[in-house]
Amino acid sequence: MFKDKSKKKFEIKRVFFISQYFPPDYAPTGNLIQQLINSLNYREIIVYTGIPGYAKDNKEFESFQKKNNISISRSSFSDILPKKFQGRIINSFLFTLRTFFKLIINLKKEDLIILTSEPPFVPSLYWIVYLFKRNKFILIIFDIYPDLLCAIGLIRKRKIVYQIWKSLNRLSFHFTKEIVVLNKEMKNKILNDYQISPDKINIIPPWVDSKQIKPIINSENWFIDKHQLRDKFVVLYSGNQGRGHDFDTILGAASLLREDIEIVFLFIGGGNQNNYLHEEIYRLKLGNCKFLPYQSFETLPYALSSADIGLVTIKKELEGVIAPSKIFSYFATSTAVGVISPQSSYLKEIVENKNCGKWFSNYDSLSLANWIRFSKSNRAKLNEMGKNGKLFLLENATLEKSIAKYINLFNKYKIHEI
């Protein structure tokens, strides 16, 4: 008897996720991957990740964890050297190599692989896994390498490292089944640089769980009292203080507003430019700036809701290379957003078309300071912008909407017969 092929059913048997960052780490990319995994219903999900790098104080993790159908394997190779630039590169490379060999050993023919751009070597090297095992794989690109490193001056376009990296990317982009990017600027950049089919590139924006990140009214927000923010007008930058973000414009505005004791610039997070920020604030004698470390996911709604204005920044050179997701977290708490970016940035398009904030060109500290001063005296206008941002989020970037797009994408590759 022949089987009726029309009645065959298929499902994904196992899915491997590769991401150097994963909770309890505070990196937003890891949090997005965790929420995605928790929304999937496959037989077995295996996560290869590193030990927490941002959340070193958090000891609530094990090298191997299994709960129901999800297994998490953490590699100490991701945190061998100090988190300077060279140390991070070496840690990432070692993590990539270790994970590469684990996949070669453990993969079965029907497994699907989901790769992320954390660490940055993954998209450029894992085409080799395909040559060995022939598994289908999908790339999720949060940042575009090596262009990011080139834009911030760490490598040069004419150097052999850059050229080899781009060539390896070209191989991976050829062999991968699908590529996911966060916005149309990233899609256009990949199309221009690699000349691949546009049908292979999917735009799925970063999302926010609006049930977890939501507005907290001031009278119920313990974070405001704990950090002496009561009766202050809070201008918040929350997240990674990395090389790709423009802090000079913010510091310029803080300097112009130094005489207004009601305005405070609050920096939450850490990163490469954290020391620079401290040094500049000390040099400029700015008493209106305050620093806090990364906050836990449980605290985040209270921290974001403490802000009257949330700031998002991109340096001119980084357009189309990175896509800050913090703007959606601000929207989730109905916080108006100040965007500092190149003129052609998608962030400018969002805040201006949806009236949920205001855009400023890089280094225009005066206009930013004037808007902050105006907003402090026009809370109703600011509240309206915050509501518009929340509406935009609910229409475009909720957990449910983005996850549904990922599930539809993954389900195109149901390759295990049942």
SULZI-V587674 format. One record per pair of residues at least 4 apart in sequence whose C-alpha atoms are under 8 Angstrom apart, sorted by the first residue. I is the first residue (numbers start at 0). GAP is how many residues later the second one is. Records with the same first field share a line. If there is no record, write none. Layout:
I=GAP ; GAP
This chain:
3=4
7=409 ; 410
8=408 ; 409
9=404 ; 405 ; 406 ; 407 ; 408
10=31 ; 400 ; 403 ; 404 ; 405 ; 406 ; 407
11=30 ; 31 ; 98 ; 99 ; 100 ; 399 ; 401 ; 402 ; 403 ; 404
12=29 ; 30 ; 31 ; 97 ; 98 ; 402 ; 403
13=28 ; 29 ; 30 ; 31 ; 32 ; 96 ; 97 ; 98
14=27 ; 29 ; 30 ; 31 ; 96 ; 97 ; 98 ; 99
15=29 ; 30 ; 31 ; 32 ; 95 ; 96 ; 97 ; 98
16=28 ; 29 ; 30 ; 31 ; 96 ; 97 ; 98 ; 99
17=29 ; 30 ; 31 ; 81 ; 95 ; 96 ; 97 ; 98
18=11 ; 14 ; 28 ; 29 ; 30 ; 31 ; 96 ; 97 ; 98 ; 99 ; 100
19=10 ; 28 ; 29 ; 30 ; 58 ; 72 ; 75 ; 98 ; 99
20=4 ; 6 ; 8 ; 9 ; 28 ; 29 ; 30 ; 31 ; 32 ; 97
21=4 ; 5 ; 7 ; 8 ; 9 ; 11 ; 12 ; 27 ; 28 ; 30
22=4 ; 7 ; 8 ; 11 ; 29
23=28 ; 31 ; 34 ; 36 ; 37
24=5 ; 26 ; 27 ; 28 ; 29 ; 30 ; 31 ; 33
25=4 ; 5 ; 28 ; 29 ; 268 ; 269 ; 270 ; 271
26=4 ; 27
27=4 ; 297
28=4 ; 113
29=4
30=4
31=4 ; 174 ; 175
32=4
33=4
34=4 ; 364
35=4 ; 367
36=8
38=364
39=367
41=27
42=26
43=25 ; 26 ; 27
44=24 ; 25 ; 26
45=24 ; 25 ; 26 ; 27
46=23 ; 24 ; 25 ; 26
47=24 ; 25 ; 26 ; 27 ; 51
48=23 ; 24 ; 25 ; 26
49=23 ; 24 ; 25 ; 26 ; 27 ; 28 ; 29 ; 45
50=10 ; 12 ; 23 ; 24 ; 25 ; 27 ; 28
51=4 ; 6
52=26
53=240
54=239
61=12
62=9 ; 10 ; 11 ; 12
63=7 ; 8 ; 9 ; 10
64=6 ; 7 ; 8
65=4 ; 5 ; 6
66=4
74=20
75=4 ; 19
76=14 ; 15 ; 17 ; 18 ; 21
77=13 ; 14 ; 16 ; 17
78=4 ; 12
79=7 ; 11
80=6 ; 7 ; 9 ; 10
81=5 ; 6
82=4 ; 5
83=4
84=4
85=4
86=4
87=4
88=4
89=4
90=4
91=4 ; 27 ; 28 ; 29
92=4 ; 26 ; 28
93=4
94=4 ; 24
95=4 ; 23 ; 25 ; 26
96=4
97=4
98=4
99=4 ; 26 ; 29
100=4
101=4
102=4 ; 26
103=25 ; 28 ; 29
106=4 ; 26
107=25 ; 27
108=24 ; 25 ; 26
109=25 ; 305 ; 306
110=24 ; 25
111=23 ; 24 ; 25 ; 301
112=22 ; 23 ; 24 ; 25
113=23 ; 24 ; 25 ; 26
114=7 ; 8 ; 22 ; 23 ; 24 ; 25
115=6 ; 7 ; 23 ; 24 ; 25 ; 26
116=4 ; 5 ; 6 ; 22 ; 23 ; 24 ; 25 ; 26 ; 27 ; 28
117=4 ; 24
119=4 ; 25 ; 26
120=4
121=4
122=4 ; 16 ; 46 ; 49 ; 50
123=41 ; 42 ; 44 ; 45 ; 46 ; 47 ; 48
124=4 ; 43 ; 44 ; 47
125=4 ; 46
126=4 ; 44 ; 45 ; 48 ; 49
127=4
128=4 ; 5 ; 6
129=4 ; 5 ; 6 ; 7 ; 45
135=40 ; 41 ; 277
136=39 ; 40 ; 41
137=38 ; 39 ; 40 ; 41 ; 42
138=37 ; 39 ; 40 ; 41
139=39 ; 40 ; 41
140=38 ; 39 ; 40 ; 41
141=39 ; 40 ; 180 ; 181
142=5 ; 178 ; 179 ; 180
143=4 ; 42 ; 177 ; 178
144=4 ; 176
145=4 ; 16 ; 19 ; 20
146=4 ; 174
147=4 ; 96 ; 170 ; 173 ; 174
148=4 ; 5 ; 6
149=4 ; 5 ; 6 ; 7
150=166 ; 167
151=91 ; 92 ; 165 ; 166
154=4 ; 6 ; 7
155=6
156=5 ; 6
157=4 ; 5
158=4
159=4
160=4
161=4
162=4
163=4
164=4
165=4
166=4
167=4
168=4
169=4 ; 24
170=4
171=4
172=6 ; 21 ; 23
173=22
176=23
177=22 ; 23 ; 24
178=21 ; 22 ; 23
179=21 ; 22 ; 23 ; 24
180=5 ; 6 ; 20 ; 21 ; 22 ; 23 ; 24
181=4 ; 21 ; 22 ; 23 ; 24 ; 141
182=4 ; 20 ; 21 ; 22 ; 140 ; 163
183=4 ; 19 ; 162
184=4 ; 134 ; 135 ; 160 ; 161
185=4 ; 134 ; 135 ; 136
186=4 ; 14 ; 15 ; 16
187=4 ; 132
188=4 ; 131 ; 132
189=4 ; 5 ; 6
190=4 ; 5 ; 6 ; 7
195=4
196=4
203=198 ; 201 ; 202
204=192 ; 197
205=119 ; 122 ; 191 ; 196
206=118 ; 121 ; 190 ; 191 ; 192 ; 195
207=5 ; 120 ; 121 ; 124 ; 189 ; 190 ; 191
208=4 ; 189 ; 190
209=4 ; 122 ; 184 ; 188 ; 189
211=89
212=87 ; 88 ; 116 ; 119 ; 120
213=87 ; 91 ; 118 ; 119 ; 120
214=86 ; 87 ; 90 ; 117 ; 118 ; 119
215=4 ; 5 ; 85 ; 86 ; 89 ; 117
216=4 ; 88
217=6 ; 87 ; 88
220=4 ; 81 ; 84 ; 85
221=4 ; 80
222=4 ; 79 ; 80 ; 83
223=4 ; 5 ; 6 ; 79 ; 82
224=4 ; 5
228=4 ; 5 ; 77
230=31
231=30 ; 31 ; 32
232=29 ; 30 ; 31 ; 74 ; 75 ; 143
233=29 ; 30 ; 31 ; 32 ; 72 ; 73 ; 74 ; 75
234=28 ; 29 ; 30 ; 31 ; 72 ; 73 ; 74 ; 75 ; 76
235=29 ; 30 ; 31 ; 32 ; 68 ; 71 ; 72 ; 73 ; 74 ; 75
236=28 ; 29 ; 30 ; 31 ; 73 ; 74 ; 75
237=29 ; 30 ; 31 ; 66 ; 72 ; 73 ; 88
238=29 ; 30 ; 31 ; 55 ; 87
239=29 ; 30 ; 31
240=4 ; 28 ; 29 ; 30 ; 31 ; 32 ; 33
241=28 ; 29 ; 30 ; 31 ; 32
242=29 ; 30
243=70 ; 71 ; 74 ; 78
244=68 ; 69 ; 70
245=4 ; 67 ; 68 ; 69 ; 94 ; 116
246=4 ; 30 ; 66
247=4 ; 115
248=4 ; 91 ; 113 ; 114 ; 115 ; 116
249=4 ; 115 ; 118
250=4 ; 30 ; 114
251=4 ; 111 ; 113 ; 114
252=4 ; 112 ; 113 ; 115 ; 116
253=4 ; 11 ; 32 ; 34 ; 35 ; 115
254=29 ; 31
255=110 ; 113
256=6 ; 112
257=28 ; 29 ; 30
260=27
262=25
263=24 ; 25 ; 26
264=23 ; 24 ; 25
265=23 ; 24 ; 25 ; 26
266=22 ; 23 ; 24 ; 25
267=23 ; 24 ; 25 ; 26 ; 27
268=23 ; 24 ; 25 ; 26
269=4 ; 23 ; 24
272=4
273=4
274=4
275=4
276=4
277=4
278=4
279=4
280=4 ; 5 ; 6 ; 8
281=4
294=4 ; 5 ; 8
295=4
296=4
298=4
299=4
300=4 ; 32
301=4
302=4
303=6 ; 25 ; 26 ; 29 ; 31
304=28 ; 29 ; 30
306=28
307=27 ; 28 ; 74
308=26 ; 27 ; 28 ; 29
309=17 ; 20 ; 25 ; 26 ; 27 ; 28
310=16 ; 26 ; 27 ; 28 ; 29
311=12 ; 14 ; 15 ; 25 ; 26 ; 27 ; 28
312=11 ; 26 ; 27 ; 28
313=4 ; 5 ; 10 ; 26 ; 27 ; 28
314=4 ; 26 ; 27 ; 47
315=25 ; 26 ; 46
317=4
318=23 ; 26
319=25
324=4
325=4
326=4 ; 10
327=4 ; 65 ; 69
328=4
329=4 ; 5 ; 6 ; 7
330=4 ; 5 ; 6 ; 55 ; 56 ; 58 ; 59 ; 61 ; 62
331=57 ; 58 ; 61
332=53 ; 57
333=49 ; 51 ; 52 ; 53 ; 54 ; 55 ; 56
334=48 ; 50 ; 51 ; 52 ; 54
335=20 ; 21 ; 46 ; 47 ; 49 ; 50 ; 53
336=14 ; 19 ; 20 ; 21 ; 49
337=19 ; 20 ; 21 ; 22 ; 30
338=8 ; 9 ; 12 ; 18 ; 19 ; 20 ; 21
339=19 ; 20 ; 21 ; 22
340=4 ; 6 ; 7 ; 18 ; 19 ; 20 ; 21
341=19 ; 20
342=5 ; 18
343=4 ; 5
344=4
345=4
346=4
347=4 ; 10 ; 11
348=4
349=4 ; 5 ; 6
350=4 ; 5 ; 6 ; 7 ; 8 ; 38
351=4 ; 5 ; 6 ; 7
353=34 ; 35 ; 38
354=30 ; 33 ; 34
355=28 ; 29 ; 30 ; 31 ; 32 ; 33
356=25 ; 28 ; 29 ; 32
359=4 ; 7 ; 8
363=4
364=4
365=4
366=4
367=4
368=4
369=4
370=4
371=4
372=4
373=4
374=4 ; 6 ; 7
377=4
378=4
379=4
380=4
381=4
382=4
383=4
384=4
385=4
386=4
387=4
388=4
389=4
390=4
391=4 ; 5
392=4 ; 5
393=4
395=5
396=4 ; 5
397=4
398=4
399=4
400=4
401=4
402=4
403=4
404=4
405=4
406=4
407=4
408=4
409=4
